[in-house]
Amino acid sequence: MKRDLLALIVSWNRPAFLERTIASLRQQARGLSAELFVVDNGSDRETRRLIRRSGGLSGYLLLHRNLGINGALERAIPQSLSERYEFLLISDADMEYRQPLTLALDALRQQPDLGAVSYQHSPEHPSEGTVQIAGREFHLKSTERGCSLVFATDPFERMRPLPVQQLKDFDWWVCRDAPHSLRSQGKQLAVLPGGARHLGWRRGDSTWQTDEIPEYHLGEEPPHEIQHRV
């Protein structure tokens, strides 16, 4: 029988953020048959020590060098992905999840015209409208940062293999550039505002926008909670 979800965190250093990502994912995955894995891109000893001792993981893969996001994912995603799991979450290692992951899974089940659900809501990618799903408002977008994307495994498999030799961002690949990208399938993303907090958003993190752009929900947080982003 398929599990509901494989949650896969791509890690590179910053162990304090990773620890909060793991803890919040465990909490927000309650009620699901989910497995939580970390693939680490050649981090320092402190990060690897945290991964090894974490009690919240189903497993992990420690790479000897940084292969980039696509390279790490291609090493970690099982070949039998769609046979073992109904959905896949790809997450950065600096996300604090604040809403249940059942919201994403229900949205994809109820709205087959959606290609993915993001718990990251960033202003650099504009909304193209909203949709109500199970009483929650989701923003519709053509693309979103790849910090926290949930896919049904069958359509995700059609986007593989991910480009590991070319400098292509994971999010642009799945949203726009892959032969079976969401755009080529005529599908949009549903973005859940406040679904997760991006702990490590820093100046220049965007590949095209080099100035600091606060995320939509930052104004709700006390100043001491966001000083590390500036």
N, C-alpha and C positions, 0 to 999 in steps of 0.2 A: 504494500500500500504506500502511495506517495505521502511524504510529509508536506505540510503546508508551505514551509519556507526554509530556504537556505539563506542565512544572513552572513555575508562575507565582507570583512573589514580589511582594507588595504592600509598597512601601517608603515610609517617611517619616522622613527624617533618620537619625541614628545609623549613620553609614557603617562604623564598625569592626565592628558587629554584622552589617551587610549583607554585608560582605566575607567574614566567616566562614560566613554562610549559603550564599553562592554556592559557596565552596570545598568545603564539606561536601556540598552537593547534587551537585556534580560527581563527588565521590568515591563517594557512595552510589548514584549512577545508573549506575555502570559496568556494562556488559553489556546495557544497555537502549538501544533507539533512542529517545532522549529529547531534547527541546528545553527550554532554560531561558531564561525571559523575566523581566524586571523591569518592573513598571509603577510609576512613582514619582509620589507625590501632592504635587508641588510642593515638594520638599525644598530645602535650602540648596545653595550652590555646591559644597561639599565632597562631599556625597553624589552630586550629579549628575556631578561629575568622576570619582568612583570608578566609577559606572555606565558612563560613556562609555569608560573605559580598561580595564574588566574584560574579560579574555580568555576568560572562561568562559561568556559569554552567547550565545544564539542571536539575541537581539534585545532591545530595550527600548522603552518608551514613557514620555516625560517630560511629565507634565501640568503645566500652568501654575499650577494651584491644587489645594488638597486637596479632592477630591470624595468622601472617605470610602472605605471598603473596597468597598462595593457599586458606587459610581460608577466607581471605578478598574477593577474587574473587568469591568463592562459595557463599558467602553471598550477593554479589552485582549483579552478572550476572543474568538477568531474566530467568525464566524457558522457556519463549516463545521467547528466543533469535533469533533463526533462522526464526521465523515467523515475527519478527518485524524489523530485520536488515539484510542487505546483508553481511556486513563485521564488524569485531570486531578488535579494536586496544587496546592492553594491553600496558600501558606505565608506566614507573617509574615516580616519581614526581620530577626528576631533569634532564629532557630532554628539550632542546630548539630546536624546530622543524624549519628547514631551507628550506625544500622543500615541495611542495604541496602534500597533502595526495592522491590526484587524481592519482599520479604516482603509488602508491602502488595498488590502486583499479584497475587501468587499466592493470597493470602487471598481477594480479591474474585473471582478466577476459580473457586476451589474451593468457595466458600460463597456461592451466589447469593442467599441470604437476608440477606446483609449489605448495608447501604446505603453504607458508607464505612469507611475505615480511618484512624485518627489515630495519629500518632507522638508526640502530646502526651498525657500521662497526668496529669490534674489532680485533686486531691482534692475540689474543689467539686462535681464531678459524680460521684456514687457508682457503683461497679461493680454490675452486676446478675447477675454470674456470670462464668465464664471458659470459653474454648473452646481446644482444642488444634488448631493448624493447622500441618502440616508440622513437627511437633516443637516448636513455639513456643507459649507460652501468651499468649493475647490476653484482655483484659478486655472484657466486653460492657457497653455503656452505651446509654442512650437519647439522650444528647447529650454533647457535649464542646466545649471551647473551639475556636474556629476557627483556631488557630495553625498547624495542619498537618493538613489533611484531604485524603485521596485518594478520588476517586470514579471509577466508570466513567462515561464521558462521556454515554452515552445517557440514563441516569436523571437525571444532573445537568442536562441540557438541559431536562428537563421542569420544573425549578424556576425557570427563567428566564422573564421578565426579573427580575433582582434588584431589590429596591425601592431606588431611588436618591433619591426625594423624601421618603421616610419614614425616621424614625430607628429602623430595625430592624437589629439586629446580624446579621452574615452567618451566624454559627453558629446562632442561634435561627431564622433564616429557613429554612435548609436542614434543620435537625433537627426543627422544630416548626411553623413559621408558614406556609411556602409551601403553595400548594394541593396540590402533589405532594411534600410534605416526606417525610423518612424515616419520621416517625411515621405519617403518613397512609398510607404504603405498608406499614406493619407491619414495618419494617426497623430493625435496630440498627446501632451502630457497633462495630467491633472496635478496641481500643486496645492498642498495643504499648508496654509499659513500657520505658523507656530508649531508645525509638526516636529521640528527639531531646531535646536540652537547650535549655530556654528561657532564652536569655542575658539577656533584658531584663525578666524578671518583676519588677514593682515593686508597692509598696503601692497599692491602689486600682485595679489593672488590671482586676479583675473588675467587671462592670457591677452586680452585686448584693452582692458580698462586699467590703466596704471595708477589712477587716483583712488583714494579710499572712498568706497560707497557703502554707507551703513546699510545693513540689512533691515528689512521692514520692521522687524520686531525689536530692534535694539533700543528704541526709545522707551520701551516698557521696563527696562532693566536699570538698576541703580548704577551710578557712575563707576563704582569700584569693580563691578562685574565686567566692564568692557574695556578697561584701560589697556589690557594686553593686545587689543586689536589695532591700536593706533600706532 
